[in-house]
Amino acid sequence: MADKGDIGWRVLAGGAAFVGGFAAKKAITMVWKKSTGKEPPTNPESPDVALTEAIAWAVVMGVGMEVARLMATRAAARQWAKGTGQLPAQLRAEA
């Protein structure tokens, strides 16, 4: 069974990843609109969307969301370490 620190970290990391992902999606959509002059594809799987546009959207969104999740989780880990004096167990480097 997980201890309270583990549960607390999971909640904090999950919340940070959610907020980071939400903000990233908004930012990526805004940049897409400015750079292409049109809305991003709502359904890239549709044959009505050009393949190059669908692939570009998938790559930009995938990389952007993962980078945002990574940055948010790292920021949460720094705050966790400030509050508890150590990194969460899952993030500690094994020496």
SEDO-111873 format. One record per residue: residue in one letter; y, z, x of N, C-alpha, C in turn. Coordinates in steps of 0.2 Angstrom, whole numbers, padded with zeros to 4 digits, always signed. Example, Ala and Ser with C-alpha at 12.3 -4.5 7.8 and 13.67 -1.06 7.14 Angstrom:
# residues 2
A-0028+0039+0066-0022+0039+0062-0016+0039+0066 S-0011+0035+0064-0005+0036+0068+0000+0039+0064 
# end
This chain:
# residues 95
M-0006+0000+0004+0000+0000+0000+0006+0000+0004 A+0011-0004+0002+0017-0004+0006+0021+0002+0006 D+0025+0004+0011+0029+0010+0011+0036+0008+0008 K+0040+0013+0006+0047+0011+0003+0051+0007+0007 G+0051+0007+0014+0055+0003+0018+0053-0004+0018 D+0046-0005+0017+0043-0012+0016+0046-0015+0010 I+0045-0011+0004+0048-0014-0002+0055-0015-0002 G+0059-0010+0001+0066-0011+0001+0068-0017+0005 W+0065-0019+0011+0066-0024+0015+0064-0031+0011 R+0059-0031+0007+0057-0037+0004+0062-0038-0002 V+0064-0033-0005+0070-0034-0010+0076-0037-0007 L+0078-0034-0002+0084-0036+0002+0084-0043+0004 A+0078-0045+0008+0077-0051+0010+0077-0057+0005 G+0073-0055-0001+0072-0060-0006+0079-0061-0009 G+0083-0056-0010+0090-0057-0013+0094-0061-0009 A+0094-0059-0002+0098-0063+0002+0096-0071+0003 A+0090-0072+0002+0087-0079+0002+0089-0082-0004 F+0089-0079-0010+0091-0082-0016+0099-0084-0016 V+0103-0079-0014+0110-0080-0014+0112-0086-0009 G+0108-0086-0003+0109-0091+0002+0107-0098+0000 G+0102-0098-0004+0099-0104-0007+0104-0107-0012 F+0106-0102-0016+0111-0104-0022+0118-0107-0019 A+0120-0104-0014+0126-0106-0011+0125-0113-0007 A+0120-0113-0004+0118-0119+0000+0118-0125-0005 K+0114-0124-0010+0114-0130-0015+0120-0132-0018 K+0125-0128-0019+0132-0129-0021+0135-0133-0016 A+0135-0131-0010+0138-0134-0004+0136-0141-0002 I+0129-0141-0002+0126-0148-0001+0128-0153-0006 T+0128-0151-0013+0129-0155-0018+0137-0158-0017 M+0141-0153-0016+0148-0155-0015+0149-0160-0009 V+0146-0158-0003+0146-0163+0002+0143-0170+0001 W+0138-0170-0003+0135-0176-0005+0139-0180-0009 K+0143-0177-0014+0147-0181-0018+0153-0183-0014 K+0156-0179-0009+0162-0182-0005+0159-0187-0001 S+0154-0187+0002+0152-0192+0007+0149-0199+0004 T+0146-0198-0002+0143-0204-0005+0147-0207-0011 G+0151-0202-0013+0156-0204-0019+0152-0204-0026 K+0146-0202-0026+0142-0201-0032+0138-0195-0032 E+0136-0193-0038+0132-0187-0039+0125-0188-0036 P+0122-0182-0033+0115-0183-0030+0110-0185-0036 P+0105-0187-0034+0100-0189-0038+0097-0183-0042 T+0096-0183-0048+0094-0177-0052+0086-0177-0052 N+0083-0183-0051+0076-0184-0051+0074-0189-0046 P+0074-0187-0039+0072-0191-0034+0066-0195-0034 E+0061-0192-0038+0054-0195-0039+0054-0201-0043 S+0060-0202-0047+0060-0208-0052+0061-0214-0048 P+0057-0219-0050+0057-0226-0047+0064-0229-0048 D+0068-0226-0053+0075-0229-0054+0080-0227-0048 V+0078-0222-0044+0082-0220-0039+0080-0224-0032 A+0085-0226-0029+0083-0230-0023+0079-0226-0018 L+0074-0228-0015+0070-0225-0010+0074-0221-0005 T+0078-0225-0002+0082-0222+0004+0087-0216+0001 E+0089-0217-0005+0093-0212-0007+0089-0205-0009 A+0083-0207-0012+0079-0201-0013+0076-0197-0007 I+0075-0201-0002+0073-0198+0005+0078-0194+0008 A+0084-0197+0008+0090-0194+0011+0091-0188+0007 W+0091-0188+0001+0093-0182-0003+0087-0176-0001 A+0081-0178-0001+0076-0173+0000+0076-0170+0007 V+0078-0174+0012+0079-0172+0019+0085-0167+0019 V+0091-0169+0017+0097-0165+0017+0096-0159+0013 M+0093-0159+0007+0092-0153+0003+0087-0148+0007 G+0081-0151+0009+0076-0147+0012+0078-0143+0018 V+0082-0147+0023+0084-0144+0029+0090-0139+0027 G+0094-0141+0023+0100-0137+0021+0097-0130+0018 M+0093-0131+0014+0090-0124+0010+0087-0120+0015 E+0083-0123+0019+0079-0119+0024+0084-0115+0029 V+0089-0119+0032+0093-0116+0036+0097-0110+0033 A+0099-0111+0027+0103-0106+0023+0098-0100+0022 R+0092-0101+0020+0087-0096+0019+0086-0092+0026 L+0086-0095+0031+0085-0092+0038+0091-0088+0040 M+0097-0091+0039+0103-0087+0041+0104-0081+0036 A+0103-0082+0030+0103-0076+0025+0098-0071+0027 T+0092-0072+0029+0087-0067+0030+0089-0064+0037 R+0092-0068+0042+0094-0065+0048+0100-0060+0047 A+0104-0062+0043+0110-0058+0042+0108-0051+0038 A+0103-0052+0034+0100-0046+0030+0097-0042+0035 A+0093-0044+0040+0089-0041+0045+0094-0037+0049 R+0100-0040+0051+0105-0036+0055+0108-0030+0051 Q+0109-0031+0045+0112-0026+0041+0106-0020+0040 W+0100-0022+0039+0095-0017+0038+0094-0013+0045 A+0095-0016+0050+0094-0013+0057+0100-0008+0058 K+0106-0010+0055+0112-0006+0056+0111+0001+0051 G+0108+0000+0046+0107+0005+0041+0101+0010+0043 T+0095+0007+0046+0089+0011+0047+0088+0012+0054 G+0092+0009+0059+0091+0010+0066+0086+0005+0069 Q+0082+0001+0065+0077-0003+0068+0076-0009+0063 L+0073-0014+0066+0072-0020+0062+0066-0019+0057 P+0066-0023+0052+0060-0022+0047+0053-0024+0051 A+0048-0021+0050+0042-0021+0053+0040-0028+0054 Q+0041-0033+0049+0039-0040+0049+0043-0044+0055 L+0048-0041+0057+0053-0045+0061+0053-0042+0068 R+0050-0037+0069+0050-0034+0076+0045-0038+0081 A+0048-0039+0087+0045-0043+0092+0039-0039+0095 E+0033-0042+0095+0027-0038+0098+0028-0039+0105 A+0028-0033+0109+0029-0033+0116+0022-0033+0119 
# end
